[in-house]
């Protein structure tokens, strides 16, 4: 098993983080371009946001396949093939003749993006020691945020000079370089134990994870958390591109530098929480996200940026804890458990624009904030419920330890 801080640890962790960067750069390339899509094709904000939400929807559905499939045939090959297809889709989008074609390519790309996301943490669970896995997950999730930042920054800057088509072309070319580095750096699996691919058994495994409240409630927290966070960015591009801010696509891309605070929060979340309660850490992260969202109501650009910086800290802190909790509490079929979490996570993102759409049409940005706070309140309640279950399980373990083993014979 790979131990923490060894050369093998850094090589594997860097490879997976680069894969994460590629994946999220491709996933979020369109986000700073939404006002441009509305101007180019005359589509509404909700329709333009389909370039993100449709991709996250097909991504979430694909996770049903990749996780269980990787339990049977291995992790590394699935990651390499799907990352290659993700890259090819971005290159093809540069030549999309109309909005419908762009949406179709984004839907297909979502199916391929799911490959690495469904498998990466399961690879860590197979190959890393427990301490190394906890550290690696935090760094890997930091790669998520860096990928999201770089994809949006590059997209906005390139579009400002050469148009949205060039954004996809540049993202595709950079992805090709990262793909080559990933293939060279990622160690071949040494501890993977394949399982026969039996669909009934696979569905039973997913059902078992879904029936376990320690896993299903954490999945719900992740989904509600992401539903709010990612779609706040979609709608805020319309707020900031309109009067009195008039931000350009390049400036909107810079807004996503606020993810950097989340990168740091994810990287250090394991050390901050330590042996403490992960459900309480999830609740704390949600409260931080609520506070940042409320701060964006102040009609000053610096206050809005500060609010989004705070949001990223709260979101990524909660996400790192929820993802780690699911992996820790899975009993067998670890990739299936990760897939279930990510299905909830990206499923939430895919419906978020539709959930917040009526709030936007009703009260514009203050309405979006209201809708976000309501949904985050639900997530807070779920995380506290998970904390209650954690306490009960700990009390039961203590009682069993005091009672001792049952008499034999």
N, C-alpha and C positions, 0 to 999 in steps of 0.2 A: 504494500500500500504506500502511496505517496505521502510523505511526512511534510509538515509545515516548514516553510522557509528553506527547503532544499532546492537545488537547481531544477530537479524534475517538477517541483511544485510551481516554481516561477515560470518555467517553460509552458506547462499545461495551462496554468491560470492566465498567462498572457495570451496564449492561443485562443482560449475560450472568450476572453475579454475582447480580442480583436474580432472574433466571430460575432459577438454581441454588438460591437460597434457597427459592423457591416449591416447586420440585420436591422438595427434601429435607424441607421441612416437612411436605408431604403424605405422603411416603413413610414417615416415622417417627412420625407422630402416634399410632399405637396402642401404641408400645413401652412407655411408662410405665403403660399401661392393662392390661397382661397379667394381673397379679393380679386386677384388677377383672373381666376377662372370665371368669377361672376361678371367681370367686365368683358372678357373675351367672348363668352358664350351666353351671357344674359341669364345665368342660373342663380337661384336664390342661395342664401348662406347655408340653408339645410342641404340643398342639392350639392353645392360645392364641397361641403364637408363629407359627402359620400366617398370622396377620394381617400379619406382616412377611415371613416367608419365601415365602409364596405370591405376594406382590406382587413380590418380587425375582426370583422364578422367571419370571413372565410378562414382567416388565421385560426380563430377559436374553434371552428368546426374541424379543421385539419388536425388539431391536437388529439382528437379522438383516434386518429390513425397512427400518427408518428410515435407517440409514447408506447402503446402496446406493441407496435411493430418493432421498435428498437429493443424491447424486452426479448424479442425472438431472434432478430438477425444482427443486432449490434448497433452501437451508437455512432461511431466515427463515419461510416459510409453514408448514413442518412444525412448527417450534417453537411458533408462535402457535396453531395448531389443537390440537396435543396438550396444550399448557398449559391451554387453555380446557376441554378434556374432563377433564383431571385435576381442575380446580377443581369442575366439575359433579359428579364422582363423590364428592368429599368432602362436598358439600352433601347429596347423596342418602344418604350413610351415616348422617347424623344421624337419619334416619327408618327405619333398618333394623329390621325387627320381630324378627329372630332372628339367631343366630350364623351360620347358613348363608347368609343374605342378605348379611350383612356380609362374609363371605369371598368371595362371588361379586363384590360390588362392588370389593373390594380386588384381586381378580384382574384385573378389567377396568381398574382404575386403573393397575395395573402396565404394561399394554399401552400406556397413554397417557404415563405418566411417562418411558418410554424415548425419547420424541421429542426432548426437549431434550438429554438425556444423550448420545445418539448423534450429535448434529449440532453441538453448541456448539464443541467443539475443532476440528472440521473447518472451521467458519465462521472461527475464528481463523487456521487454516492458510491459508485462502483470502485473507483480508483484511489480516492483520498481517504486518509485517516480522518476521524471525526473532527478533531481540532483543525486540521488543514481544510476540511470541507467548509466549516463555518467561516473561516477567513476567506476562502476562495469565493464563496457565494457573495459576500459583501463586495469584493473586488469585481466580480462578474457583473453584479447589478450596477456598479459604478460604470462599467462599460456600456450598460444599457443607456444610462443618462448621457454619457459622452457621445454615443451614437446618435441619440436623439438631437443633441445639441449640434453636432457637426453636420448632420443631414439638413437641418433647418438653416444653419448659418450659410452653408455652401449654396443651398437652394435659393435663399433670398438674395445673396450677393450676386450669384450668376444671373438670376432672372432680371435683376435690376439693369444689367448691362446687355444681355443677349436673349432674354426671353425665357419663358418657362420650359421650352423644349431643351434648351441647353442645360438646365438644372438636372434633368433626368440623365442626359448624356454624360455629364461630369460625374454624377453619383455612380453611374454604371462603371465608368472607367476606374474610379478609385476603388470600387468594390472588387474589381478584378485583381487589383494589386493586393488587397487585403486577403482575398481568397487564396492566392498563391502562398502568402506568408502563413496562413492558418494551416494549410495542408502540410507545409514543411515542419511546423513547430509542434503540432499536437501529437503527443506520444500515442502509439498504438495501445489498445486496451490489453491489460494483463490479468484482470480479475473479473471480467465480464463472464457471467454464467448464462448462456442462452436457455430460453424456455420455448417449448413448442408453441406454434401460433395456433391457438384454439379460440375461435371467436367467442364461443359461449363462456369459456373460462376468462377471457379478457373482459367481457361485459360484466361477469361476476366480480372480477377484481375492481373494476370501476365502481360497480354498485356497492361493494364493500367499503370503498373509500368514501363514497357519497353518503352512506348510512352512518359513518363514524362522525359524530358531531365535532370531535376535536379537529377533524380535517374539513368537513363541509362548512363549518362556521368561519374558519380561517379563509376558505375560498370565497365566501360571501363578503368578508371584510375586504379582501383584495379587489373583488369586482366592483363594489360600491366606491371604494377609494379611487380606483382608476376611472370609473365612469365620470366622476366629477373632475379630477385633475386634468386629464387630457383634453376634455371638451371645453374647459375654461380657456385653454390656449386657442382653440378653434374660434370661439366667439370673441375673444379679446382682440383678435386680428382685425375684426370689423370695427370694434370700438376705436382702436388706435389708428386705423387707416382713414377714419372720418374726422370731421371737425371736433374739437379744436387741435387735434394732434397731427393729423395728416402724415403719418409715418409711411415711408416707402417700403416695398418688399424687402430691401436690404436691411432697413432698420427693424422691420418686423422679425427678420431672421435673428438679429442681435438680441431681441427680447428673450430668445430661448437660451441665452447664456445664463439666465436665472437657474437653469438646470444644474449649474455647477455646485450650488449649495446642496442640492440633493445628492450629487456625486459624493461629496464629502460625508454627508449624513449616512449614506449607504455603506461607505467604506469603513466607517467607525462605529456603525450601529452595533456590531457584535461585541466590541469592547465596552461600549457604553452600557449595554444591557447586562452583559456578563451572565451570571447565573440567576439574574432576576426574572421576573415574570414577563414572558413575551406578549401575552394578551394585554397586560397593562401598558407595555411599550407601544402596542398597536393603538390603544386608546389615546395615549399621549400624542402620538403622531397625528391622529385624526384631529385632536383639539388644536394642534399647531396649524394644520391645514385649514381649519375653520377660521382661525384668527387671521391668517394671511388673506383668505378670501374676503373677509369683511374689510380689511384694510384697502382693498382695491376699489372700494366705494368712494374713497377720497378722490375728488376730481383733479388730481395732479399727477403728472407722469412719474415723478420720483416716488410717490406713494404707491402707485400701481406696480412699479418695478419692485419696490420693497415687498409688497404683498406677494408677488409671484416668487421672489426669493424665499420667503417664509414658507409658501406653499410647497415648494420643491423639497425643503427640509422635512416637512411633515409627511409628505407623500412617500418619499423614498425610505424614510425611517420605518414607516408602517409596512411598506411593501417588503423590505428586507426581512422584517420580523415574521410577517405572515408566510412568505415563501419558505423561510427556514423552519418555521413551525410545522408546516405540512410535510416537508422532507423528514423532519425528526420523528413525527408521529406515524409515518407510513410503515406498515408491517408487510413487507414484500411488495412486488410490482411497483417499485419506487417511481419508475418513469410514468406509470399510469396515474399515480398520485400527483406528480408534477403536472401532467397533462390536465387533470381535473382542475387544479388551481389555475393554470393559465387559461383554460377555457372560461372559467368564471371571470378572470381578470380581463381578458380581451373581449369577452361577451359583454361585460359592462361597458367597455369603451365603445363598442359598436352601437349600443342603444342610447348612449349618453347624449348625442346630438339631437336625437328625436325627443328625448325627455326634456332637454333644456330649450328646445326650439319654441314651444308655446310660451315659456317664460320670457324669451328674447322678444317675441312679437308683442307680448303684453306690456312689459316694462323696460325693454332693452337690457342694458347691462345690470341695473339693479334687480331686474327679474331673474337673470341668470344666477346672480349671487344668492337670491332667495331660494331658488331651486336647488342650488348646490348645498346650502346649509341644511335644508330639509333632508336631503339624501345622506349627507355626512352624519346627521343625527341618528339615522338608522344604523349606519356603520358603527358609530360609537356604542350604541346599545348592544349590537352583536358582539363587539369585542369585549365588552364587560360581561356578557353572558359566557363567553369563552373563558374569561378569568374565573368565574364561579365554578365552571366545570374543572378547570385546572386545580383549584383549591380542593374540590371534592376528591379528585383523583389522588392528590397528595395526602389528604387525610386518610383515604382508604389504604394507601401504601403504608402509612405509619401504623394503622391499626393491624394490618396483616403482619408487619414486622414484629409488633409487640406480641401478637398471638402466637407467632412461631409457626413452623411447618405443621401440617396436619399429621396426626399419628399414622404410622404405617401398619398395615395388617389390621 
